[in-house]
């Protein structure tokens, strides 16, 4: 027996909207997906699930909530940590924890967010390790603007009209529509100014970034 998206969502403890988003951007698919005029989001698009589809969707939901990583990296990641970025940066975060523990075994990751297309991590740590941990955080922030935050594939910073987001080509539409200068800026660091593709760095307020 096949399940409609509303029933599948109820079985998975989530919403139909979120399941549709997973189909759009994740690496999971239902047994039946018949697009209406090529549009996943059209109300007449047919989406049906079999019972065997549900475990894969359940795993994807847990991955995107960072549940598995929190269990793996307990106690270095606070079980209550909240991450306001997508799961494509999971491997980066995992690698960061490995290096963090070497620097300060008492350190705990309290959460993180995406800002201007890069990964910002919040860490409670020994004050004596402040400089080293700041350098570690910045190193991984810079790495994140080369990794799609949705899937983990190689990506680049996309400059949309209302958003800056690091994605691969497949997920580039999530930052659309794009500014005319998309592709010119490769990083928007917390201080200084935008970094351009030729390696030069501008000055915020002078270069009108971000705007």
N, C-alpha and C positions, 0 to 999 in steps of 0.2 A: 504494500500500500504506500502510495506517495503522499508526501506532506507538502502543504502549501507553505509559503514563507512565514506567515503568521504563526502557524502551528509549530514549525521548526524553531522559530525564535523562542516560543514559549518553552519548548523542550530544552533549549539551550540556556534559558534564563537571561535572554537578551531581547533586543527589539528587532523588528523586521527591517527598520532603517539601517541598523548596524550590520545585519547580515548582508544587506544589499551592498553596503560599503565594502565588506570583506570580499565579496565576489568581484567588485570593481578593482580593488587595489591589492588584495591578498593573493596567495598561491593556492587557494581552495576554490572548488566549483561544485555546484549541485549536479545531480544526475540529469536534470532537464533544465536547459536554459535556451529559450527561444526568444531572441531579441525582436522587438517591434521596431522596424525601420532602423535596425542597428543600434537602438537606444536601450541600454540596460535599465534606465530610470523611467522609461515610459510605463504608464499604468497597465498597458496591455501586454507588456513583456511577460512571458510565462516562465516561472521559476518553481521547480518542484524538487523536493528532497526525498531520498530514500533513507531508511534507518542507517544504512551503512555510511552515508555521508556525514552523519552527525559527529562521530568521533574526531574526524579531521577538522571540522569547524570548531569543536570544543577545544582542541589542541591549539588552533590558531588564536582563539580568544584568550586562552591562558598565556600564550606567547606574547600577545600584544599588551597584556596587563603586567608583563614582566614577572609573573608568578613563579615560573620555573627558575628564573635567574635568582630571584630572592631566596628561594630554597637552597639552590646550589651555593650561593655566596653568603649564606648566613654564618656569622653575624656581621660580616663586612658591609652588607647592605641591610639597612633597617627594614624589618618586615612591613613597617607602615610607610616606607618611602613611596612617594608619588612621582611619576615621571611623565611630564607633559611633552613628550615627543613620541614618535612612532617607533615600532619595534625593529626597524632596519638598523638601528644603532645598538642593538643588543650585544653583538659581538664586540664592538668597540668598548661598551661599558664593561663587559666581562674582562677584556684585556686590561682596562684601566684598573679594575679591582686587583688584578694580579700584581701590578706595579705598586699600587697604593699600599697593599699589605707589606710589601718589602720595605717601604719607606716608614710606615707607622702602623704597627699591628693593632693599635688602639683606635685607629681611624674608622669612621662609619659614614657611609653614603646615606644622606638624609633625603635625597630626591634629585630631581633635575628638570630642566625645561629646554625647549628649543627657542633660540632668540636669533633673529636675522639669519636663519638658515643653518645655525651651528648648535652643537650640543653643549649646554651649560650644566655642570654637575655641582651639587651642593654637598660639601664634605665637612663633618665634624672631626677635628683633628688636634693633635698636640700643637700648641702654639709655637713650639720650638721648630716645628717642621713646616711652618707657614710658607717659606720661600720655595722649598722643594715641591710642596703639594700644589702651590699656585702654578709652578712650571709644568707639573704633570697635567693639571687641568687644561692649561692652555695648549699643550701638545695635542691632547685628544680633541679639544675644540677645533684646532686647525685640521686634524685628520677628518673630522666629521663633515667638513664642507667638500669632501671628495667621495662621500658614501651616501647613497640614497637612504633617506631616513624611513622610507616605507618598506624596502625589501633588502637592503644591505648590499646591493650591487654597486659598482662604480657609478658615481654621479657627479654633478656639479651644481653650484649655486644658481638657482633660477630667480630672476628678478621680475616678479609680477607687479601689476599695477597696485595691488593692495597687500602683497605678501612677498617675503623672501623665503625660499624653501630649497633645500638640497635634494635633488631627485635624479634618478636615471631617466633615460628617454621614455621608457614605458610609463613612468609616473609623472612626467613633466606637466601633464594637463592639470595636475592638482595646484599648480602655481599660476595657471593662465587666468586672465589674459596678461601678456607680457609687456613690459616697458620696451621702448625702442632700443634702450641700451642694455637689454638683457644679453649676457655673455661678456660684457666689458668688465664687470666687477666679479672677482673670484672669491672675495671674502669681505665680510663686514665685522671686523673685530670689535671688542668692547671699547677699546680706546684708540686714539689716533685718528684714523679715517679709513675709507674704503681702500682695499687692495685691488689694483687693476691687473688685467691679464699680462701686462708687460712687466709686472713685478713692482711697480711704483705704488706708493701709498699716498693717498690724499689726506685731507683734513676735514673732519666733520664740521658742518656749519659753513665751511667755505665751498666744499664740493656738493653741498645740499644733500648729503646722505646721513641717515636714511630719510626719505621723504615720501 
